[in-house]
């Protein structure tokens, strides 16, 4: 869903215009919000509580950092391949 949202935004942008297909700050924030919401929905309240207990962290910040890490991996892989990379499978660290 997160990747689909970004691809939809980029499809409506002119790559030759100033800024090209770069996302605005608001678009980036919305993409992150959606990715975090999907993560939380998949884990459910019980799963999120377990993660918070296992890692002993603020789960909202932890999820946000994992989303940002995944986005950075996509950017690096996309740049290396010279195109948009497929989303990687990003494993959760074990305690």
N, C-alpha and C positions, 0 to 999 in steps of 0.2 A: 504494500500500500504506500509506504513512504517513498519508494523508488518510483512508483506509478505517479504519485503526486508531482514529484520533481520533473519527471519526463513530460507530463502534461503541461506544466508551466513552461518548460523549455521549448516545447513544440509551438507555443504561441508567441515566441520571441524571434526577432530577426537577428541572426548571428552577425550580420554586418553592421548592425546599429551600435551606437556607443553603449558599452557594457555587455554587448553580445548576449549570450544566454546566461550570464551571471545572475544569481538570485539576489533580490533586495534583502535587506536586513529583516523586514517583515516576513518575506517568503521563507527565509531560512528558519526563523523562529516558528512559523507555522509547520514547516516540515518536521522540525525537531519535536514539536508538541504532538504531532500525529504519530511519530515513531514511538515516543514515550508512551502514549495512550495505548498503542497496539501491544507494546511489551507488557504493560500493566494488565491489560485485558487478558492476555495469554497466560500470565502467571496467576492472576486472581489475588484476592486479598490474603488468602492463606499462604500462597507461595511467596508473595512480597514480604509478608511478616517473617517467614522463614529466612529469606535472603537477608533481611535487615538483621536478624538475630545471628546468622552465620557470619556475616561480614562485619557486624558491629558498626555499620555506617548509616548515614542518612540515605535511605534508599532512593529518594528522588534525585539527589545529586549523583549517586552512583549510576543510576540508569542513564541520566543525562550525559555523564562522562563516557559511558559505553556507546551511546548513540554517536557522540562526537568522534570517538575513536573509529567507529565503523565508517563514518563519512570520510574521515581522513584516509582510511585504507582505500576506499573507493576512488578518491581523487588521485592518490599515488598510482594505483593500478591503472586507472583510466589514462593518466598522463604517460605512463610507461608503455601502454599499448597504443597510444595515439588516438584513443577513442574512449567512449564511456564503457567502463568495466561492469560486468555482472556483479550483483551483490555477493560478497563472500559469506561463507558460513563463519561466524565469529563465535568461538566457544566461550562460555563463561568460565572464569578462572575457578579452580577448585580451592576450597579453604585450606 
